[in-house]
């Protein structure tokens, strides 16, 4: 029987439309909705997926740079080796995830998923073994629908079988997309998604292997109204460890302007989801494009700094073997990574906004605050905020450290970033001194 379904293409086009609509200014923050969850008749839901990501996941994924056409075993293992060789793995980038199009178009004789032997001649278990030998984790992609976004076999009807297979391959991380999800008669779209992601969550837990679970469901509800969107995020946080909240980030072939619009747009929607995040459960605004052609240093640094202050997963999607020293320095900045990985596990909030400019404040476990001053406009400007407005306690003075330049300073009452270039972000770590 044919049912309505949702495709990745439709979601991406909708996301680009939204980015265009909000590019002139920050989206207004909205409080999370508290409407009662929608359940399919007779459905049984579970909660409390194991806390397998106490800090935001870090690593690499092929999708944004290589998509389907450039994916193969050599590309994956070469980028994994680059993570180790560059020192980025030592900084925390340890999960290597293979995205869509890794499998054959048909399942095997026992209904099992089969790797595309032209792309992965040694099979997926071999890839997992090689990654583990390097001290890395193995991530893989599937879909809870009938087909993946690339029209490869989905897990619908095979959740337990696929989960057991992934566990046998040594998979440590599953990204489960939501393309081609049938909506059974008598159910809402939300009920259908929730039922399938619940089955996937249950199947992963049943393997006994700790597999970090990334859920894509909220991305398919981004434009369904905040009440429904937020509700989907809330149950995603029960079923998994992190979730994609909205539109895909731009791909390598996109124009420089489209890449920046994508980064800016994903920041804008994700910044307003801070109230829905909690320690061990992460909003994911999608991949880091640091190292992609067409982005300026300020734009690359802005994405890294903004993702860090939002406690977002730091998942690179570029050719790591061709990283410039500049891009490697941005990705590997220990002090910026420390903000993202701070064990308090709190997403930074917007505390001030003015047109294209915004200030975010993130509390850190030792009592410091990370303060990001972002200039999303097209001209340089000076940005400032009073210490109290940034959430800092009353003090005689405040010690500031610029986490990008390494410069230190002090201020009595107001944090100032002078002449911030277009699309740039200044990221301070601030400590009250009494």
Long-range contacts (C-beta under 8 A, 24 or more apart in sequence): 3-182, 3-183, 3-184, 3-185, 4-182, 4-183, 4-189, 5-145, 5-146, 5-179, 5-180, 5-181, 5-182, 5-183, 6-145, 6-178, 6-179, 6-180, 6-181, 6-189, 6-220, 7-149, 7-179, 7-180, 8-149, 8-177, 8-179, 8-248, 9-149, 11-219, 11-220, 11-222, 11-247, 11-248, 12-247, 12-248, 14-222, 14-223, 14-247, 15-222, 15-246, 15-247, 15-248, 15-265, 16-247, 16-258, 16-261, 16-262, 18-222, 18-223, 18-246, 18-247, 18-265, 18-269, 19-247, 19-261, 19-262, 19-264, 19-265, 19-266, 20-261, 22-265, 22-268, 22-269, 23-261, 23-264, 23-265, 24-356, 25-355, 25-356, 26-268, 26-271, 26-350, 26-353, 26-356, 26-358, 26-376, 27-268, 27-269, 27-272, 28-272, 29-271, 29-272, 29-350, 30-226, 30-272, 31-275, 32-226, 32-230, 32-233, 32-234, 32-275, 32-276, 33-226, 33-227, 33-228, 33-230, 33-231, 35-227, 35-228, 35-231, 37-194, 37-231, 37-234, 37-235, 38-188, 38-190, 38-191, 38-194, 38-231, 39-191, 39-194, 40-187, 40-188, 40-191, 40-192, 40-194, 40-195, 41-186, 41-187, 43-191, 43-194, 43-195, 43-198, 44-198, 45-194, 45-198, 45-235, 45-238, 46-198, 46-201, 46-202, 46-205, 46-238, 46-239, 47-238, 47-239, 48-238, 49-201, 49-205, 49-213, 49-238, 49-239, 49-240, 49-241, 50-205, 50-210, 51-241, 51-280, 52-210, 52-211, 52-212, 52-213, 52-241, 53-212, 53-241, 53-242, 53-280, 53-282, 54-279, 54-280, 54-343, 54-345, 55-340, 55-341, 55-342, 55-343, 55-345, 56-242, 56-282, 56-311, 56-312, 56-313, 56-314, 56-340, 56-341, 57-95, 57-173, 57-212, 57-214, 57-241, 57-242, 57-282, 57-313, 57-314, 57-315, 58-91, 58-92, 58-93, 58-94, 58-95, 58-313, 58-314, 58-315, 58-337, 58-340, 58-341, 59-83, 59-93, 59-94, 59-95, 59-96, 59-97, 59-136, 59-137, 59-139, 59-173, 59-314, 59-315, 59-316, 60-93, 60-95, 60-96, 60-97, 60-315, 60-316, 60-317, 60-320, 61-96, 61-97, 61-98, 61-99, 61-139, 61-175, 61-287, 61-315, 61-316, 61-317, 62-97, 62-98, 62-99, 62-317, 63-99, 63-100, 63-251, 63-287, 63-317, 64-248, 64-249, 64-250, 64-251, 64-252, 64-286, 64-287, 64-289, 64-292, 64-317, 64-318, 65-251, 65-252, 65-292, 65-317, 65-318, 65-319, 66-252, 67-101, 67-251, 67-252, 68-100, 68-101, 68-150, 71-98, 71-99, 71-101, 71-102, 71-119, 72-118, 72-119, 72-120, 73-119, 73-120, 73-121, 73-122, 73-126, 73-127, 76-127, 77-127, 77-130, 77-131, 78-321, 79-319, 79-320, 79-321, 80-130, 80-131, 80-134, 80-136, 81-134, 82-320, 82-321, 82-323, 83-134, 83-136, 83-320, 84-134, 84-135, 84-136, 86-320, 86-323, 86-328, 86-332, 87-332, 88-316, 88-320, 88-328, 88-331, 88-332, 89-134, 89-135, 89-136, 91-331, 91-332, 91-334, 91-337, 92-314, 92-337, 92-341, 93-314, 93-316, 93-331, 94-135, 94-136, 94-137, 95-136, 95-137, 95-138, 95-139, 95-172, 95-173, 95-212, 95-315, 96-131, 96-136, 96-137, 96-138, 96-139, 97-139, 97-140, 97-141, 97-173, 97-175, 97-315, 98-124, 98-127, 98-139, 98-140, 98-141, 99-141, 99-175, 100-141, 100-143, 100-148, 100-149, 100-150, 100-152, 100-177, 101-148, 101-150, 101-152, 102-140, 102-141, 102-152, 103-152, 103-153, 104-152, 105-151, 105-152, 105-153, 106-153, 107-153, 107-158, 111-158, 111-161, 112-161, 112-165, 113-142, 113-153, 113-158, 113-162, 113-165, 124-169, 125-168, 125-169, 125-170, 128-169, 128-170, 128-171, 129-170, 132-170, 137-172, 137-173, 138-169, 138-170, 138-171, 138-172, 138-173, 139-171, 139-172, 139-173, 139-174, 139-175, 139-212, 140-166, 140-169, 140-171, 140-173, 140-174, 140-175, 141-174, 141-175, 141-176, 141-177, 142-166, 142-174, 142-175, 142-176, 142-177, 143-176, 143-177, 143-178, 143-179, 143-180, 144-176, 144-177, 144-178, 144-181, 144-193, 144-196, 144-197, 144-199, 144-200, 145-177, 145-178, 145-179, 145-180, 145-181, 145-182, 145-196, 146-180, 146-181, 146-182, 147-179, 147-180, 148-177, 148-179, 148-180, 149-177, 149-179, 149-180, 154-179, 154-180, 155-200, 156-181, 156-182, 156-196, 159-199, 159-200, 159-202, 159-203, 160-203, 160-206, 162-203, 163-200, 163-203, 163-204, 163-206, 163-207, 163-211, 164-203, 164-207, 166-207, 166-211, 167-207, 167-208, 167-209, 167-211, 171-209, 171-211, 172-210, 172-211, 172-212, 173-211, 173-212, 173-213, 173-214, 174-200, 174-204, 174-211, 174-212, 174-213, 174-214, 175-214, 175-216, 176-200, 176-213, 176-214, 176-215, 176-216, 176-240, 177-216, 178-216, 178-217, 178-219, 178-220, 181-220, 189-220, 189-221, 189-224, 190-221, 190-228, 190-231, 190-232, 193-217, 193-220, 193-221, 193-232, 194-232, 194-235, 197-236, 197-239, 197-240, 198-239, 200-239, 201-239, 201-240, 212-241, 212-242, 213-239, 213-240, 213-241, 213-242, 214-240, 214-241, 214-242, 214-243, 214-244, 214-284, 215-239, 215-240, 215-242, 215-243, 215-244, 216-243, 216-244, 217-243, 218-243, 218-244, 218-245, 218-246, 219-243, 219-244, 219-245, 219-246, 219-247, 219-248, 222-246, 222-247, 222-269, 230-273, 230-276, 233-273, 233-276, 233-283, 234-276, 237-276, 237-278, 237-281, 241-280, 241-281, 241-282, 242-281, 242-282, 242-283, 242-284, 242-313, 243-282, 243-283, 243-284, 244-284, 244-286, 245-269, 245-270, 245-273, 245-283, 245-284, 245-285, 246-270, 246-285, 247-286, 248-286, 249-285, 249-286, 249-287, 249-289, 249-317, 250-289, 252-292, 252-293, 252-318, 254-294, 255-294, 256-293, 256-294, 256-295, 259-289, 259-292, 259-294, 259-295, 259-299, 260-295, 260-299, 260-423, 262-289, 263-289, 263-299, 263-302, 263-303, 264-376, 264-423, 267-303, 267-306, 267-307, 267-310, 267-374, 270-310, 270-312, 271-306, 271-310, 271-348, 271-349, 271-350, 271-358, 271-360, 272-350, 273-347, 274-310, 274-347, 274-348, 274-349, 274-350, 277-311, 277-346, 277-347, 278-345, 279-344, 279-345, 279-346, 280-345, 282-311, 282-312, 282-313, 283-310, 283-311, 283-312, 283-347, 284-312, 284-313, 284-315, 285-310, 285-312, 286-315, 287-315, 287-316, 287-317, 288-314, 288-315, 288-316, 288-317, 288-318, 288-331, 289-317, 289-318, 290-316, 290-318, 290-327, 290-330, 290-331, 291-316, 291-318, 291-319, 291-320, 291-322, 291-323, 291-324, 291-327, 291-328, 291-331, 292-318, 296-423, 297-326, 297-330, 298-421, 298-422, 298-423, 298-424, 298-425, 299-423, 299-424, 300-326, 300-327, 300-330, 301-330, 301-404, 301-424, 301-425, 302-374, 302-423, 302-424, 302-425, 304-330, 304-331, 304-333, 304-336, 305-336, 305-372, 305-374, 305-403, 305-404, 305-425, 305-427, 306-360, 306-372, 306-374, 306-425, 307-340, 308-336, 308-337, 308-339, 308-340, 308-370, 308-427, 309-339, 309-340, 309-348, 309-360, 309-362, 309-370, 309-372, 309-427, 310-347, 310-348, 310-360, 310-362, 311-340, 311-342, 311-345, 311-346, 311-347, 311-348, 311-362, 312-340, 312-347, 314-340, 333-403, 333-404, 335-401, 335-403, 335-429, 336-403, 336-404, 336-427, 339-364, 339-370, 339-403, 339-427, 339-429, 342-370, 348-372, 351-385, 351-389, 351-390, 351-391, 352-385, 352-389, 352-390, 357-381, 357-383, 359-383, 359-385, 359-390, 361-390, 361-391, 363-391, 364-429, 367-431, 367-432, 368-429, 368-430, 368-431, 369-429, 369-430, 370-403, 370-427, 370-428, 370-429, 370-430, 371-415, 371-427, 371-428, 371-429, 371-430, 372-425, 372-426, 372-427, 372-428, 373-415, 373-417, 373-420, 373-425, 373-426, 373-427, 373-428, 374-424, 374-425, 375-420, 375-421, 375-422, 375-423, 375-424, 375-425, 376-423, 377-422, 378-422, 379-422, 380-419, 380-420, 380-421, 380-422, 381-419, 381-420, 382-416, 382-417, 382-418, 382-419, 382-420, 383-416, 383-417, 383-420, 383-426, 384-414, 384-415, 384-416, 384-417, 385-414, 385-415, 386-413, 386-414, 386-415, 387-411, 387-413, 387-414, 387-415, 387-430, 387-432, 390-415, 390-430, 392-430, 392-432, 393-432, 394-432, 395-432, 395-433, 395-434, 396-433, 396-434, 397-433, 398-430, 398-431, 398-432, 398-433, 399-430, 399-431, 399-433, 400-428, 400-429, 400-430, 401-428, 401-429, 401-430, 402-426, 402-427, 402-428, 403-427, 403-428, 403-429
